[in-house]
Amino acid sequence: MIGTLANVIAILIGTSLGCLLKGGIKKQYEEALFIAMGLAALGIGLENVVNNMPKSHYPVLFIVSLAVGGVLGTWWQIDGRFNGLVNHFGGGSQLGKGIATGILLYCIGALSIVGPVMAAVKGDYTMLFTNAMLDLITSMVFGASFGWGMLVCAPVLFCWQGGIYLIAKYLSAGFFSNPLVTEISIVGGFLIATTGISLLKLRDIKTLNYLPALLVPIVFFLAKMWI
């Protein structure tokens, strides 16, 4: 868990530094940062999709995942409840979008999924330490853009990577195969891209309602393994 803790600490430090810088940023520059984050999220999301789509052996799975995930998330009202919680603690809609974007960027990707597996199986923390350095820089920008509320992303990342680490170490490391990581990356790429679209104010997409889509590939591979 050393690599995961390093990743969490990097986000806490980066976010805190960004928040301290935020106090000296004028309103027009804050808007520029929001646009920059939107463009970055859109680009990273599309990159995940384009890079992983050719590797997929199940070309329809991401469509099913997004459709099923969207229906379930809308039924459970994930986005509305989350934003209500953020507003209750004094945050706004922009902070809610920032947290959603941050969580997806920190958690989705080969480094954040395969990294804990490598740490659990081989004791190799290289991928997690690399991810920590990237997240340190990213979290500084997020902190400067959205404020202290972005600290929420750190415990979410800990639970995500910690869960993968425990499953790989004590249950089945082989479950997190390249095909599964590919499918999660495709679905996650679309979700990251939607947060970018929302931040750019092109369309208000309730990205959090689509989070259950990330579970569909996992359920599919579990069923495939059992059958």
BAZA-126894 format. One record per residue: residue number from 0; residue in one letter; x, y, z of N, C-alpha, C in turn. Coordinates in nm, 4 decimals. Layout:
<rs>
R  NUM  a  X  Y  Z  X  Y  Z  X  Y  Z .
...
</rs>
This chain:
<rs>
R  0  m  0.0813  -0.1224  0.0000  0.0000  0.0000  0.0000  0.0843  0.1269  0.0000 .
R  1  i  0.2169  0.1104  -0.0015  0.3056  0.2272  0.0025  0.2815  0.3171  -0.1182 .
R  2  g  0.2695  0.2551  -0.2373  0.2488  0.3331  -0.3585  0.1181  0.4102  -0.3567 .
R  3  t  0.0122  0.3455  -0.3065  -0.1182  0.4116  -0.2971  -0.1135  0.5279  -0.1991 .
R  4  l  -0.0487  0.5071  -0.0849  -0.0353  0.6156  0.0133  0.0425  0.7329  -0.0458 .
R  5  a  0.1468  0.7024  -0.1239  0.2243  0.8082  -0.1891  0.1364  0.8852  -0.2864 .
R  6  n  0.0503  0.8123  -0.3571  -0.0406  0.8755  -0.4517  -0.1403  0.9670  -0.3810 .
R  7  v  -0.1935  0.9191  -0.2689  -0.2898  0.9977  -0.1910  -0.2234  1.1237  -0.1346 .
R  8  i  -0.1032  1.1071  -0.0781  -0.0309  1.2219  -0.0218  0.0007  1.3245  -0.1293 .
R  9  a  0.0356  1.2769  -0.2496  0.0657  1.3672  -0.3608  -0.0556  1.4532  -0.3955 .
R  10  i  -0.1747  1.3906  -0.3943  -0.2974  1.4650  -0.4254  -0.3285  1.5667  -0.3147 .
R  11  l  -0.3102  1.5253  -0.1895  -0.3351  1.6173  -0.0774  -0.2416  1.7372  -0.0820 .
R  12  i  -0.1140  1.7115  -0.1087  -0.0155  1.8207  -0.1150  -0.0425  1.9101  -0.2356 .
R  13  g  -0.0622  1.8475  -0.3512  -0.0855  1.9246  -0.4732  -0.2102  2.0104  -0.4642 .
R  14  t  -0.3181  1.9512  -0.4137  -0.4432  2.0261  -0.4000  -0.4272  2.1431  -0.3027 .
R  15  s  -0.3596  2.1179  -0.1908  -0.3394  2.2233  -0.0906  -0.2574  2.3388  -0.1477 .
R  16  l  -0.1517  2.3063  -0.2208  -0.0703  2.4109  -0.2830  -0.1524  2.4913  -0.3832 .
R  17  g  -0.2340  2.4197  -0.4617  -0.3189  2.4882  -0.5593  -0.4203  2.5790  -0.4925 .
R  18  c  -0.4772  2.5339  -0.3810  -0.5753  2.6150  -0.3080  -0.5113  2.7409  -0.2504 .
R  19  l  -0.3879  2.7299  -0.2032  -0.3175  2.8469  -0.1507  -0.2903  2.9477  -0.2615 .
R  20  l  -0.2627  2.8971  -0.3808  -0.2400  2.9864  -0.4949  -0.3694  3.0505  -0.5423 .
R  21  k  -0.4801  2.9804  -0.5215  -0.6105  3.0276  -0.5702  -0.6466  3.1646  -0.5136 .
R  22  g  -0.6024  3.1914  -0.3909  -0.6348  3.3190  -0.3264  -0.5824  3.4394  -0.4027 .
R  23  g  -0.4761  3.4224  -0.4783  -0.4191  3.5350  -0.5521  -0.4590  3.5388  -0.6976 .
R  24  i  -0.5524  3.4516  -0.7389  -0.5942  3.4465  -0.8791  -0.7212  3.5284  -0.8986 .
R  25  k  -0.7187  3.6186  -0.9970  -0.8353  3.7016  -1.0254  -0.9430  3.6210  -1.0975 .
R  26  k  -1.0659  3.6753  -1.0960  -1.1823  3.6051  -1.1480  -1.1647  3.5632  -1.2931 .
R  27  q  -1.1126  3.6542  -1.3776  -1.0993  3.6202  -1.5195  -1.0006  3.5068  -1.5429 .
R  28  y  -0.8999  3.4959  -1.4529  -0.8028  3.3873  -1.4661  -0.8616  3.2550  -1.4182 .
R  29  e  -0.9532  3.2631  -1.3203  -1.0227  3.1422  -1.2755  -1.1025  3.0827  -1.3911 .
R  30  e  -1.1691  3.1685  -1.4677  -1.2461  3.1216  -1.5823  -1.1556  3.0558  -1.6855 .
R  31  a  -1.0369  3.1141  -1.7030  -0.9401  3.0555  -1.7961  -0.8961  2.9169  -1.7491 .
R  32  l  -0.8817  2.8994  -1.6165  -0.8440  2.7693  -1.5617  -0.9549  2.6663  -1.5820 .
R  33  f  -1.0817  2.7099  -1.5650  -1.1938  2.6194  -1.5871  -1.1928  2.5678  -1.7315 .
R  34  i  -1.1696  2.6596  -1.8248  -1.1670  2.6213  -1.9665  -1.0497  2.5268  -1.9929 .
R  35  a  -0.9345  2.5579  -1.9315  -0.8168  2.4721  -1.9483  -0.8445  2.3311  -1.8973 .
R  36  m  -0.9108  2.3205  -1.7814  -0.9449  2.1896  -1.7262  -1.0448  2.1164  -1.8154 .
R  37  g  -1.1381  2.1905  -1.8717  -1.2349  2.1302  -1.9627  -1.1688  2.0743  -2.0868 .
R  38  l  -1.0791  2.1517  -2.1444  -1.0065  2.1068  -2.2638  -0.9193  1.9850  -2.2322 .
R  39  a  -0.8515  1.9901  -2.1159  -0.7638  1.8789  -2.0765  -0.8447  1.7513  -2.0562 .
R  40  a  -0.9585  1.7625  -1.9856  -1.0424  1.6453  -1.9609  -1.0961  1.5882  -2.0915 .
R  41  l  -1.1396  1.6762  -2.1813  -1.1914  1.6311  -2.3107  -1.0830  1.5580  -2.3892 .
R  42  g  -0.9626  1.6159  -2.3913  -0.8511  1.5554  -2.4651  -0.8080  1.4221  -2.4067 .
R  43  i  -0.7948  1.4164  -2.2734  -0.7522  1.2919  -2.2075  -0.8571  1.1825  -2.2249 .
R  44  g  -0.9828  1.2206  -2.2150  -1.0899  1.1231  -2.2326  -1.0899  1.0640  -2.3726 .
R  45  l  -1.0799  1.1497  -2.4725  -1.0788  1.1022  -2.6111  -0.9541  1.0189  -2.6397 .
R  46  e  -0.8414  1.0564  -2.5783  -0.7181  0.9799  -2.5955  -0.7359  0.8372  -2.5428 .
R  47  n  -0.7991  0.8243  -2.4253  -0.8251  0.6916  -2.3682  -0.9120  0.6073  -2.4617 .
R  48  v  -1.0127  0.6714  -2.5183  -1.1038  0.6001  -2.6074  -1.0314  0.5561  -2.7350 .
R  49  v  -0.9624  0.6499  -2.7997  -0.8959  0.6220  -2.9274  -0.7848  0.5179  -2.9121 .
R  50  n  -0.7081  0.5277  -2.8038  -0.5965  0.4352  -2.7840  -0.6418  0.2936  -2.7491 .
R  51  n  -0.7544  0.2827  -2.6785  -0.7968  0.1510  -2.6311  -0.9004  0.0827  -2.7203 .
R  52  m  -0.9728  0.1594  -2.7999  -1.0757  0.1009  -2.8854  -1.0202  -0.0076  -2.9790 .
R  53  p  -0.9044  0.0139  -3.0443  -0.8518  -0.0915  -3.1331  -0.8120  -0.2199  -3.0590 .
R  54  k  -0.7874  -0.2100  -2.9280  -0.7459  -0.3271  -2.8498  -0.8650  -0.4094  -2.8002 .
R  55  s  -0.9841  -0.3532  -2.8110  -1.1023  -0.4184  -2.7547  -1.1424  -0.5416  -2.8346 .
R  56  h  -1.1740  -0.6499  -2.7628  -1.2255  -0.7714  -2.8247  -1.3780  -0.7765  -2.8160 .
R  57  y  -1.4364  -0.6747  -2.7514  -1.5815  -0.6712  -2.7324  -1.6312  -0.5323  -2.7743 .
R  58  p  -1.6402  -0.5038  -2.9046  -1.6684  -0.3686  -2.9546  -1.8035  -0.3106  -2.9144 .
R  59  v  -1.8951  -0.3954  -2.8680  -2.0274  -0.3461  -2.8287  -2.0378  -0.3250  -2.6776 .
R  60  l  -1.9400  -0.3752  -2.6033  -1.9486  -0.3725  -2.4570  -1.9557  -0.2304  -2.4024 .
R  61  f  -1.8800  -0.1379  -2.4592  -1.8816  -0.0011  -2.4059  -2.0168  0.0651  -2.4295 .
R  62  i  -2.0834  0.0294  -2.5394  -2.2162  0.0857  -2.5675  -2.3168  0.0356  -2.4645 .
R  63  v  -2.3132  -0.0943  -2.4401  -2.4018  -0.1539  -2.3392  -2.3719  -0.0946  -2.2011 .
R  64  s  -2.2425  -0.0783  -2.1717  -2.2013  -0.0248  -2.0412  -2.2564  0.1153  -2.0191 .
R  65  l  -2.2399  0.2022  -2.1190  -2.2876  0.3402  -2.1062  -2.4404  0.3450  -2.0958 .
R  66  a  -2.5081  0.2610  -2.1750  -2.6545  0.2604  -2.1726  -2.7078  0.2104  -2.0383 .
R  67  v  -2.6577  0.0959  -1.9942  -2.7031  0.0380  -1.8665  -2.6627  0.1294  -1.7500 .
R  68  g  -2.5380  0.1772  -1.7536  -2.4903  0.2657  -1.6472  -2.5708  0.3934  -1.6385 .
R  69  g  -2.6030  0.4521  -1.7546  -2.6810  0.5762  -1.7563  -2.8208  0.5580  -1.6987 .
R  70  v  -2.8835  0.4453  -1.7335  -3.0188  0.4167  -1.6822  -3.0162  0.3958  -1.5305 .
R  71  l  -2.9192  0.3158  -1.4852  -2.9093  0.2886  -1.3414  -2.8766  0.4156  -1.2631 .
R  72  g  -2.7792  0.4939  -1.3128  -2.7391  0.6164  -1.2438  -2.8508  0.7182  -1.2364 .
R  73  t  -2.9289  0.7280  -1.3456  -3.0436  0.8206  -1.3468  -3.1506  0.7731  -1.2496 .
R  74  w  -3.1719  0.6414  -1.2464  -3.2703  0.5832  -1.1527  -3.2283  0.6103  -1.0084 .
R  75  w  -3.0984  0.5944  -0.9804  -3.0483  0.6169  -0.8446  -3.0248  0.7650  -0.8135 .
R  76  q  -3.0356  0.8512  -0.9152  -3.0174  0.9966  -0.8985  -2.8815  1.0302  -0.8345 .
R  77  i  -2.7774  0.9669  -0.8849  -2.6437  0.9856  -0.8283  -2.5987  1.1304  -0.8398 .
R  78  d  -2.6139  1.1886  -0.9579  -2.5677  1.3255  -0.9807  -2.6402  1.4250  -0.8915 .
R  79  g  -2.7735  1.4137  -0.8846  -2.8519  1.5057  -0.8040  -2.8191  1.4955  -0.6562 .
R  80  r  -2.8048  1.3747  -0.6067  -2.7741  1.3557  -0.4646  -2.6327  1.4045  -0.4319 .
R  81  f  -2.5390  1.3785  -0.5228  -2.4016  1.4220  -0.4995  -2.3932  1.5744  -0.4962 .
R  82  n  -2.4542  1.6400  -0.5949  -2.4503  1.7861  -0.5989  -2.5252  1.8473  -0.4816 .
R  83  g  -2.6318  1.7795  -0.4374  -2.7028  1.8276  -0.3188  -2.6128  1.8233  -0.1969 .
R  84  l  -2.5319  1.7168  -0.1865  -2.4378  1.7041  -0.0748  -2.3304  1.8113  -0.0824 .
R  85  v  -2.2787  1.8360  -0.2044  -2.1765  1.9401  -0.2231  -2.2314  2.0766  -0.1867 .
R  86  n  -2.3535  2.1077  -0.2310  -2.4156  2.2367  -0.1999  -2.4415  2.2517  -0.0507 .
R  87  h  -2.4726  2.1396  0.0152  -2.4983  2.1422  0.1597  -2.3755  2.1889  0.2374 .
R  88  f  -2.2571  2.1522  0.1860  -2.1330  2.1912  0.2528  -2.0721  2.3187  0.1940 .
R  89  g  -2.1524  2.3943  0.1214  -2.1069  2.5249  0.0742  -2.0398  2.5265  -0.0603 .
R  90  g  -2.0400  2.4134  -0.1311  -1.9805  2.4098  -0.2650  -2.0837  2.4490  -0.3693 .
R  91  g  -2.0412  2.4635  -0.4933  -2.1327  2.4981  -0.6013  -2.1307  2.3920  -0.7097 .
R  92  s  -2.2020  2.4223  -0.8182  -2.2080  2.3262  -0.9286  -2.0715  2.3064  -0.9923 .
R  93  q  -1.9904  2.4137  -0.9965  -1.8574  2.4010  -1.0561  -1.7696  2.3065  -0.9745 .
R  94  l  -1.7814  2.3145  -0.8414  -1.7036  2.2252  -0.7557  -1.7467  2.0809  -0.7784 .
R  95  g  -1.8767  2.0579  -0.7917  -1.9261  1.9239  -0.8175  -1.8679  1.8667  -0.9464 .
R  96  k  -1.8629  1.9494  -1.0506  -1.8051  1.9050  -1.1781  -1.6549  1.8811  -1.1632 .
R  97  g  -1.5910  1.9661  -1.0841  -1.4468  1.9516  -1.0621  -1.4139  1.8214  -0.9902 .
R  98  i  -1.4918  1.7888  -0.8867  -1.4695  1.6646  -0.8113  -1.4923  1.5434  -0.9013 .
R  99  a  -1.5989  1.5473  -0.9810  -1.6274  1.4360  -1.0720  -1.5124  1.4171  -1.1707 .
R  100  t  -1.4638  1.5287  -1.2256  -1.3522  1.5222  -1.3214  -1.2268  1.4694  -1.2538 .
R  101  g  -1.1976  1.5201  -1.1341  -1.0775  1.4783  -1.0619  -1.0789  1.3304  -1.0288 .
R  102  i  -1.1908  1.2812  -0.9779  -1.2014  1.1401  -0.9413  -1.1773  1.0505  -1.0623 .
R  103  l  -1.2387  1.0865  -1.1751  -1.2233  1.0050  -1.2954  -1.0803  1.0095  -1.3476 .
R  104  l  -1.0197  1.1289  -1.3476  -0.8822  1.1402  -1.3971  -0.7834  1.0654  -1.3082 .
R  105  y  -0.8036  1.0731  -1.1775  -0.7120  1.0062  -1.0843  -0.7284  0.8537  -1.0874 .
R  106  c  -0.8511  0.8063  -1.1047  -0.8791  0.6635  -1.0867  -0.8775  0.5816  -1.2157 .
R  107  i  -0.9119  0.6435  -1.3284  -0.9237  0.5677  -1.4521  -0.7953  0.5783  -1.5329 .
R  108  g  -0.7438  0.4662  -1.5719  -0.6202  0.4624  -1.6499  -0.5333  0.3462  -1.6060 .
R  109  a  -0.4436  0.3068  -1.6934  -0.3604  0.1888  -1.6662  -0.2769  0.2050  -1.5399 .
R  110  l  -0.2192  0.3234  -1.5184  -0.1320  0.3429  -1.4029  -0.2076  0.3219  -1.2725 .
R  111  s  -0.3311  0.3700  -1.2671  -0.4086  0.3638  -1.1428  -0.4772  0.2294  -1.1228 .
R  112  i  -0.4879  0.1487  -1.2287  -0.5520  0.0177  -1.2165  -0.4481  -0.0932  -1.2088 .
R  113  v  -0.3542  -0.0908  -1.3028  -0.2502  -0.1941  -1.3067  -0.1466  -0.1716  -1.1972 .
R  114  g  -0.1231  -0.0444  -1.1604  -0.0245  -0.0112  -1.0572  -0.0441  -0.0865  -0.9268 .
R  115  p  -0.1662  -0.0841  -0.8681  -0.1892  -0.1589  -0.7441  -0.1720  -0.3097  -0.7612 .
R  116  v  -0.2047  -0.3613  -0.8812  -0.1875  -0.5049  -0.9071  -0.0392  -0.5409  -0.9041 .
R  117  m  0.0435  -0.4588  -0.9719  0.1875  -0.4823  -0.9740  0.2460  -0.4725  -0.8331 .
R  118  a  0.1941  -0.3796  -0.7541  0.2417  -0.3627  -0.6164  0.2065  -0.4838  -0.5317 .
R  119  a  0.0862  -0.5368  -0.5514  0.0402  -0.6512  -0.4714  0.1110  -0.7809  -0.5090 .
R  120  v  0.1307  -0.8018  -0.6389  0.1849  -0.9288  -0.6868  0.3376  -0.9325  -0.6853 .
R  121  k  0.3998  -0.8234  -0.7305  0.5454  -0.8226  -0.7463  0.6175  -0.7268  -0.6520 .
R  122  g  0.5426  -0.6483  -0.5759  0.6053  -0.5493  -0.4891  0.6701  -0.4371  -0.5679 .
R  123  d  0.6227  -0.4146  -0.6914  0.6769  -0.3121  -0.7806  0.5881  -0.1874  -0.7728 .
R  124  y  0.6433  -0.0796  -0.7187  0.5653  0.0433  -0.6995  0.5937  0.1489  -0.8058 .
R  125  t  0.6650  0.1119  -0.9101  0.7061  0.2095  -1.0118  0.5878  0.2823  -1.0736 .
R  126  m  0.4862  0.2064  -1.1138  0.3703  0.2674  -1.1793  0.2952  0.3605  -1.0849 .
R  127  l  0.2835  0.3220  -0.9589  0.2121  0.4057  -0.8622  0.2899  0.5322  -0.8292 .
R  128  f  0.4221  0.5203  -0.8183  0.5029  0.6402  -0.7927  0.4981  0.7357  -0.9126 .
R  129  t  0.4988  0.6796  -1.0318  0.4857  0.7621  -1.1526  0.3511  0.8326  -1.1544 .
R  130  n  0.2465  0.7565  -1.1201  0.1120  0.8142  -1.1148  0.1036  0.9244  -1.0101 .
R  131  a  0.1736  0.9056  -0.8979  0.1732  1.0054  -0.7908  0.2325  1.1377  -0.8393 .
R  132  m  0.3412  1.1303  -0.9159  0.4044  1.2520  -0.9675  0.3114  1.3249  -1.0647 .
R  133  l  0.2436  1.2483  -1.1493  0.1492  1.3093  -1.2437  0.0321  1.3731  -1.1693 .
R  134  d  -0.0190  1.3003  -1.0678  -0.1331  1.3517  -0.9915  -0.0956  1.4735  -0.9072 .
R  135  l  0.0306  1.4832  -0.8660  0.0759  1.5995  -0.7897  0.0577  1.7270  -0.8721 .
R  136  i  0.0993  1.7224  -0.9974  0.0869  1.8385  -1.0853  -0.0598  1.8658  -1.1177 .
R  137  t  -0.1320  1.7589  -1.1521  -0.2729  1.7744  -1.1884  -0.3544  1.8307  -1.0728 .
R  138  s  -0.3290  1.7807  -0.9528  -0.4067  1.8245  -0.8360  -0.3792  1.9706  -0.8002 .
R  139  m  -0.2596  2.0196  -0.8313  -0.2304  2.1617  -0.8082  -0.3212  2.2491  -0.8935 .
R  140  v  -0.3382  2.2102  -1.0187  -0.4248  2.2869  -1.1091  -0.5706  2.2754  -1.0648 .
R  141  f  -0.6108  2.1553  -1.0237  -0.7479  2.1364  -0.9758  -0.7736  2.2193  -0.8504 .
R  142  g  -0.6764  2.2208  -0.7587  -0.6915  2.2992  -0.6376  -0.7048  2.4476  -0.6669 .
R  143  a  -0.6217  2.4960  -0.7591  -0.6267  2.6381  -0.7971  -0.7562  2.6714  -0.8693 .
R  144  s  -0.8136  2.5721  -0.9377  -0.9360  2.5959  -1.0150  -1.0624  2.5860  -0.9298 .
R  145  f  -1.0699  2.4826  -0.8445  -1.1962  2.4527  -0.7771  -1.1933  2.4664  -0.6246 .
R  146  g  -1.0744  2.4780  -0.5653  -1.0681  2.5016  -0.4210  -1.0518  2.3776  -0.3357 .
R  147  w  -1.0711  2.3959  -0.2043  -1.0424  2.2924  -0.1042  -1.1296  2.1678  -0.1163 .
R  148  g  -1.2451  2.1817  -0.1793  -1.3331  2.0678  -0.1939  -1.2707  1.9538  -0.2724 .
R  149  m  -1.1677  1.9844  -0.3515  -1.1019  1.8819  -0.4320  -1.0249  1.7810  -0.3463 .
R  150  l  -1.0057  1.8111  -0.2191  -0.9395  1.7160  -0.1285  -1.0189  1.5864  -0.1141 .
R  151  v  -1.1497  1.5928  -0.1456  -1.2356  1.4746  -0.1369  -1.1854  1.3627  -0.2287 .
R  152  c  -1.1169  1.4019  -0.3355  -1.0700  1.3020  -0.4334  -0.9678  1.2059  -0.3727 .
R  153  a  -0.8917  1.2523  -0.2739  -0.7853  1.1700  -0.2159  -0.8385  1.0421  -0.1505 .
R  154  p  -0.9370  1.0510  -0.0583  -0.9887  0.9262  0.0010  -1.0577  0.8356  -0.0995 .
R  155  v  -1.1184  0.8942  -0.2036  -1.1806  0.8122  -0.3081  -1.0742  0.7313  -0.3805 .
R  156  l  -0.9625  0.7965  -0.4135  -0.8520  0.7265  -0.4788  -0.7966  0.6159  -0.3892 .
R  157  f  -0.7865  0.6439  -0.2598  -0.7355  0.5441  -0.1654  -0.8241  0.4192  -0.1654 .
R  158  c  -0.9551  0.4392  -0.1639  -1.0481  0.3258  -0.1637  -1.0395  0.2485  -0.2951 .
R  159  w  -1.0269  0.3219  -0.4069  -1.0190  0.2599  -0.5390  -0.8929  0.1736  -0.5518 .
R  160  q  -0.7776  0.2367  -0.5321  -0.6517  0.1636  -0.5467  -0.6342  0.0603  -0.4358 .
R  161  g  -0.6785  0.0945  -0.3159  -0.6683  -0.0003  -0.2043  -0.7512  -0.1245  -0.2285 .
R  162  g  -0.8711  -0.1060  -0.2849  -0.9574  -0.2197  -0.3161  -0.8946  -0.3104  -0.4211 .
R  163  i  -0.8385  -0.2494  -0.5255  -0.7719  -0.3271  -0.6310  -0.6526  -0.4024  -0.5730 .
R  164  y  -0.5766  -0.3362  -0.4860  -0.4589  -0.3979  -0.4232  -0.4992  -0.5214  -0.3413 .
R  165  l  -0.6036  -0.5081  -0.2611  -0.6468  -0.6191  -0.1752  -0.7013  -0.7362  -0.2570 .
R  166  i  -0.7763  -0.7046  -0.3635  -0.8293  -0.8107  -0.4495  -0.7150  -0.8861  -0.5175 .
R  167  a  -0.6171  -0.8081  -0.5693  -0.5041  -0.8700  -0.6397  -0.4176  -0.9531  -0.5457 .
R  168  k  -0.4035  -0.9076  -0.4225  -0.3142  -0.9754  -0.3278  -0.3781  -1.0993  -0.2654 .
R  169  y  -0.5067  -1.0904  -0.2329  -0.5684  -1.1983  -0.1566  -0.6734  -1.2791  -0.2325 .
R  170  l  -0.7165  -1.2298  -0.3490  -0.8168  -1.3034  -0.4247  -0.7633  -1.3504  -0.5597 .
R  171  s  -0.7575  -1.2596  -0.6569  -0.7134  -1.3010  -0.7908  -0.6504  -1.1851  -0.8660 .
R  172  a  -0.5188  -1.1903  -0.8803  -0.4488  -1.0864  -0.9571  -0.4812  -1.0987  -1.1050 .
R  173  g  -0.5071  -1.2225  -1.1499  -0.5344  -1.2457  -1.2909  -0.6646  -1.1843  -1.3380 .
R  174  f  -0.7532  -1.1487  -1.2423  -0.8810  -1.0896  -1.2821  -0.8603  -0.9578  -1.3549 .
R  175  f  -0.7587  -0.8806  -1.3108  -0.7328  -0.7511  -1.3730  -0.6448  -0.7698  -1.4970 .
R  176  s  -0.7024  -0.8385  -1.5946  -0.6319  -0.8690  -1.7180  -0.6302  -0.7482  -1.8101 .
R  177  n  -0.5468  -0.7549  -1.9117  -0.5395  -0.6452  -2.0093  -0.6745  -0.6173  -2.0757 .
R  178  p  -0.7517  -0.7204  -2.1147  -0.8831  -0.6933  -2.1752  -0.9767  -0.6152  -2.0824 .
R  179  l  -0.9765  -0.6495  -1.9519  -1.0629  -0.5780  -1.8578  -1.0190  -0.4332  -1.8436 .
R  180  v  -0.8878  -0.4108  -1.8277  -0.8360  -0.2745  -1.8155  -0.8700  -0.1938  -1.9404 .
R  181  t  -0.8628  -0.2583  -2.0570  -0.8961  -0.1922  -2.1835  -1.0413  -0.1459  -2.1846 .
R  182  e  -1.1333  -0.2351  -2.1451  -1.2758  -0.2006  -2.1475  -1.3088  -0.0908  -2.0465 .
R  183  i  -1.2492  -0.0983  -1.9272  -1.2714  0.0059  -1.8261  -1.2164  0.1393  -1.8759 .
R  184  s  -1.1019  0.1358  -1.9430  -1.0395  0.2582  -1.9936  -1.1241  0.3232  -2.1022 .
R  185  i  -1.1875  0.2412  -2.1865  -1.2744  0.2968  -2.2911  -1.3946  0.3674  -2.2289 .
R  186  v  -1.4632  0.2958  -2.1388  -1.5808  0.3554  -2.0726  -1.5399  0.4772  -1.9919 .
R  187  g  -1.4292  0.4643  -1.9165  -1.3801  0.5771  -1.8380  -1.3414  0.6948  -1.9246 .
R  188  g  -1.2862  0.6668  -2.0428  -1.2493  0.7740  -2.1351  -1.3701  0.8560  -2.1772 .
R  189  f  -1.4795  0.7864  -2.2074  -1.6023  0.8580  -2.2433  -1.6521  0.9436  -2.1261 .
R  190  l  -1.6454  0.8904  -2.0046  -1.6920  0.9658  -1.8882  -1.6055  1.0885  -1.8627 .
R  191  i  -1.4732  1.0730  -1.8772  -1.3828  1.1873  -1.8601  -1.4134  1.2938  -1.9648 .
R  192  a  -1.4369  1.2492  -2.0897  -1.4686  1.3432  -2.1972  -1.5972  1.4199  -2.1678 .
R  193  t  -1.6967  1.3521  -2.1077  -1.8226  1.4207  -2.0773  -1.8036  1.5290  -1.9712 .
R  194  t  -1.7128  1.5047  -1.8759  -1.6862  1.6100  -1.7760  -1.6226  1.7305  -1.8443 .
R  195  g  -1.5374  1.7045  -1.9440  -1.4769  1.8147  -2.0196  -1.5821  1.8951  -2.0936 .
R  196  i  -1.6777  1.8252  -2.1544  -1.7865  1.8924  -2.2267  -1.8677  1.9800  -2.1310 .
R  197  s  -1.8920  1.9288  -2.0105  -1.9686  2.0055  -1.9107  -1.8918  2.1285  -1.8640 .
R  198  l  -1.7610  2.1120  -1.8382  -1.6800  2.2253  -1.7920  -1.6694  2.3336  -1.8993 .
R  199  l  -1.6690  2.2917  -2.0259  -1.6626  2.3876  -2.1363  -1.8000  2.4489  -2.1662 .
R  200  k  -1.9027  2.4024  -2.0935  -2.0393  2.4529  -2.1064  -2.0962  2.4295  -2.2455 .
R  201  l  -2.0502  2.3211  -2.3105  -2.1055  2.2838  -2.4399  -2.2405  2.2163  -2.4208 .
R  202  r  -2.2499  2.1375  -2.3145  -2.3756  2.0751  -2.2756  -2.3628  2.0278  -2.1321 .
R  203  d  -2.4698  2.0429  -2.0555  -2.4661  2.0028  -1.9141  -2.4992  1.8543  -1.9037 .
R  204  i  -2.3944  1.7712  -1.9083  -2.4128  1.6260  -1.8986  -2.3944  1.5834  -1.7528 .
R  205  k  -2.4885  1.5088  -1.7033  -2.4809  1.4612  -1.5647  -2.3905  1.3368  -1.5597 .
R  206  t  -2.2607  1.3621  -1.5621  -2.1619  1.2547  -1.5748  -2.1747  1.1503  -1.4638 .
R  207  l  -2.1999  1.1959  -1.3411  -2.2049  1.1030  -1.2282  -2.3151  0.9979  -1.2438 .
R  208  n  -2.4186  1.0317  -1.3189  -2.5244  0.9339  -1.3434  -2.4751  0.8169  -1.4283 .
R  209  y  -2.3601  0.8356  -1.4936  -2.3061  0.7303  -1.5797  -2.1958  0.6493  -1.5108 .
R  210  l  -2.1657  0.6812  -1.3852  -2.0610  0.6070  -1.3132  -2.0859  0.4554  -1.3056 .
R  211  p  -2.2123  0.4102  -1.2894  -2.2338  0.2648  -1.2862  -2.1864  0.1941  -1.4131 .
R  212  a  -2.1649  0.2698  -1.5200  -2.1157  0.2102  -1.6449  -1.9806  0.1433  -1.6250 .
R  213  l  -1.9019  0.1924  -1.5298  -1.7707  0.1340  -1.5025  -1.7822  -0.0060  -1.4416 .
R  214  l  -1.8966  -0.0366  -1.3812  -1.9161  -0.1675  -1.3187  -1.9563  -0.2748  -1.4194 .
R  215  v  -2.0133  -0.2319  -1.5318  -2.0647  -0.3288  -1.6297  -1.9538  -0.4183  -1.6861 .
R  216  p  -1.8363  -0.3631  -1.7287  -1.7295  -0.4529  -1.7759  -1.6824  -0.5496  -1.6671 .
R  217  i  -1.6788  -0.5035  -1.5423  -1.6363  -0.5897  -1.4321  -1.7343  -0.7056  -1.4146 .
R  218  v  -1.8645  -0.6748  -1.4161  -1.9680  -0.7789  -1.4042  -1.9594  -0.8748  -1.5230 .
R  219  f  -1.9370  -0.8190  -1.6421  -1.9273  -0.9015  -1.7628  -1.8117  -1.0006  -1.7523 .
R  220  f  -1.6946  -0.9537  -1.7089  -1.5778  -1.0416  -1.6992  -1.5922  -1.1424  -1.5856 .
R  221  l  -1.6588  -1.1024  -1.4781  -1.6868  -1.1980  -1.3702  -1.7768  -1.3105  -1.4197 .
R  222  a  -1.8835  -1.2732  -1.4915  -1.9750  -1.3727  -1.5459  -1.9033  -1.4641  -1.6452 .
R  223  k  -1.8186  -1.4019  -1.7276  -1.7431  -1.4791  -1.8279  -1.6488  -1.5784  -1.7597 .
R  224  m  -1.5888  -1.5367  -1.6498  -1.4937  -1.6226  -1.5771  -1.5671  -1.7386  -1.5113 .
R  225  w  -1.6823  -1.7112  -1.4532  -1.7591  -1.8154  -1.3840  -1.8186  -1.9163  -1.4829 .
R  226  i  -1.8643  -1.8640  -1.5989  -1.9257  -1.9518  -1.6983  -1.8179  -2.0388  -1.7649 .
</rs>
